[in-house]
Amino acid sequence: MRFLRSGKVKDIYELDDEHVLFHFTDRVSAFDVKFPTPIPRKGEVLCKFAEFWFKKLPVKNHYVRTEAKDKMVVKKMQMVPIECVVRGYFYGSLVQRWKEGQVKLPEGTDTRIAAKLAEPFFDPTTKSETHDIPITRQDVLRMNLSTPQEYDWLEMASLEIYQEMYKTAERAGFILADLKLEFGKIGNEVVLGDSIGPDEYRMWPKESYAIGKTQESYDKQLLRDWLAAQGIQKKFEDERKQGREPVAPQLPQDLCNELSSRYLASYERITGTRL
């Protein structure tokens, strides 16, 4: 087994010419910054969530088997260099981008915070280890990130996966607000890859959902909200503007424990399985 690289939350090892091993760690990142404080059992939850969604979704993927509580064997893929984002609610970075005129929404869209959009829409970004940037279909084709046919398929598949996951979450008492997916090629076939879990989507409990306010989140948004409230998000943005790479502070243990508890709770409610 040969170590390949360490990502924001996963360590990746080569097993042979066709397979790699994902080690889901307890690391956490937000605003494209890795934090030094681990989140208890996070790696285990992310691994089990990825297994659950790969087995449940009616789309081909690169999952092979789960090796341990936080390790998974997958087929090697040539990753498509696009983050496939689907947005179903007016929330997160979409709000600021809309205010700044960077994204257009259909006439009559409810632009109250956390309002449900009339239809989910495909909102891709670049794929980067540092900072993902929103891109359009025109950008993708100009940058030769995919062919027109591949882009159209990615959009269709991403929207279908979102709708399927939305229904599963709803049955468990959650709202799936948005979702980030990654795809890659095995031979000439494009398949779903990477991982799917609370690091890749926003999940809100239906019982506390209300338009016009910050939502209770069972995902990484809890950390983002804390960083924004503490002024750390702005500090990161200012440092980037000055050409410096942001340095992450230690996180308070009560925040880490609450994040861990919510990850576990969402897994157990959605899958019906205790960890």
N, C-alpha and C positions, 0 to 999 in steps of 0.2 A: 504494500500500500504506500503510495507516494503522495505527500502533501502537495496540493496545487496552489491554493490561495485561501486567504481569510477575508470574508466579506463583512458586511455590516453586522450580520447576526449568525452567519453560517461559516463553518470551516469545511473546505472541500478537498477530498482525497481521490486520487485515481486508483481504481482497483485493477482494471485491465483496459484493453483497447476499446471496449464498448460500454463500460460502467464506471460510475463515480459514486462515492459515498458522501452524503450530506451529514454533517454533525451540527445539529441545531443547538446553539449555545444559549446561555442565559443573558447574553449581551442585548442591549437595547440601543437604538439610534432614533433621533428625531431631528428634523430640519437638516438632514444629511450630516449629522454629527454623531459619532459613537461615544457613548457614555461609559465611564469606568465602573459604575455600580451595577452588579448583576441583579436581575429580576428572578426571584426564586421560582423554579420549575417552568420558566418560560420556554426553554428549549424543548422540554417534554411536551408541553401543550402545542407548540407550533408543529412539531413532528407528527403528533397524533391528529391534529387538525388537517395537515396536508394529506396524510393517509386517508382520512375520512372523505375529503372532497375529491381526491383523485379516484377513489373507488366509486363514489356516488355519481359524479357528473357524467353525462352521456357524451363524452368527447375523449378522443385518444390522448394519452399523456405518457410521460416517460417514467412513471412509477414502476418499480420492480418488486421491492419488498421492504418491510420495516425490520431493521437489524437489531435495534435496541430501543429503549424508551425515547431516546433523542437522536437516533441515527437511522438513515434511510438510504437504500441503494436505488439509484435511478440510472436510466440509459443516458449515455452521452448525447448531447445535442449541440448543434450550431445555433446559438441563440439569435433570435430576431432582435435587432438593436432598437426595439421600441417597447416602452412600457404602455400596456393597453389598459387605459383607465376608463371606467364607466361611471357616470354620475347620475344618481337618481333623485338627489335632493340639492337644494340651494344652500351650500355649506362649505366650510373650509376655504381653501385657496380660490375656489370658484367665485366667492363673494368679492374678494379684493380685485381679482382679474376683471370681473364684470364692472365694478366701479371705475376701474382705470381704462375701460374700453377695449381691453385685450381680448375679450370673448363676447360674442353676440348671442343673445337668447331670443327665442321666438316672441313675437308681439303678445302681450298679455300675460307673460310669465309672472308668477307670484314671487317677488323678490324679498319676501320676509325671510329672515334667517330660519333655516331648517324646513322651509316649505318644500313639498314634493313637486318635482318638475312634471309637466304634462306627459313627457316621455323621457326615459333614460337616454343619455346620449354618450357617444364615444368621444373621449377627450385625451388622446395619446400624448405622451411625453418622450423625450429622449431617454436613453438608458445610460446612466452614469453612476460611478461610485462616489461622485462628489455632489453634483446638483442637477436634478432632472429639470428639463425646460419644456413647457407645453409646445406642441407642434401641430400643424395642420396636415391634411392629406397632401396639399401642394408642397409643403416643406419635406415630407417624407419622400415623395417622388423626386424632388429636386436634389435631395441629399443621397439618393439611391439607397435608402434604407430598406425598401421593399419594392416589388413590382406593383402596378395598379391592381392586378388580380389578387395578390397576396394581401394588400391593404384592405380591399373590400372583404376578403374572407376573415381577416382578423377582426374587423369591425362587426361583422355579422356574428362570428363565434363569441366574441366578448359580450355582446348584448344578450345572446341566448344564454350564456353561462350566468350572467348577472340575474336574469329573470328566474332561472332555475334555483340559484342560491337564495334569491329573495323569497321564493315560496317556502323553501326549507327553513329559513330564518323566521319567517312569519308564523309558521306552525309552532315554533318554539317560543313565540312571544317577543321576537326581535324585529327590528327594521334594519335592513341592509341599505345604508345610505349611499355608499359608493364602493368601488372595487378596483384593485389593480391586479392585472394578470400579465404573465410572461409566456411567450411561445418560442419554440425553436424547431429546427429541422433535424429529422432523422432520415438520412437519404434525401429524397425530394419531398417528403411528407412533413407538413407543419403540424406540430402537436403541442398540447399544453404542457408547461414545465415549471421549473423552480418550485415555489411553495405557495400555499393559499391558507391564510389564517389571519388573526387579529392584527398582524403587522401590515397586511395588505388590504384591509377594508375598515370601514366605520360601521359599527353595530350598536344600535340603540334599543333599549328596552321599550316596548310599546306602552307599558303602563305609565311611564314618566314622560313620554314624548309630547311636546307642545311646540307649536310654531312660534318663532320670535325670541327664542332663548337658546343659550348654550345647552346642548343635550348631554344627558348622562351617557357616558360611553363605556362599552365593554370591549375596548380595543386600545390602540396606542394613543388615541386622542387625549386620554386622561393626562398623559405625560406632556403632550403639546400644550394643553390648556394651562398646566402648572408652569411650564417654561414661559409662556406668554405673560401670565400673571406676575411672575417674578422679574420680568424685564429681560430674561435671558435670551429669548428669541430675538428681540431687538438688538441685543449685544452681539449675537451671532451675525445678524445682518450688517451691522456697522463694521464689524471686523472684516467681513468679506468685501465690503465696499472699499476698505483700506488695503485690500490685497493680502490680508492675513487669514490664515486658516483658524477657525474658531476652536477654542480649547474648552472641552466639556467639564463642568463641575461634578463633584460627587452629588448623588441624589439622596434625599432623606429616606430613611428606611421605611417610614410609615407609607410614603408614596409608593415605594417598590413593593411592599406587601399588599397594598390595595390593588395595584396593577396586576400582580400575580393572582390575587383572589378573583378579579374580574375575568381574567383569561380563563382560569379554571372553571368558573361558573358558566361562562358562555359555551365552553366545550361540552360540559356535562348537560346543559339544557338543550343544545342543538343536536347532539349525538345520542342523548339518552344513556350515556355510558359514564360511569364514575372513574376518575383517575386516582 
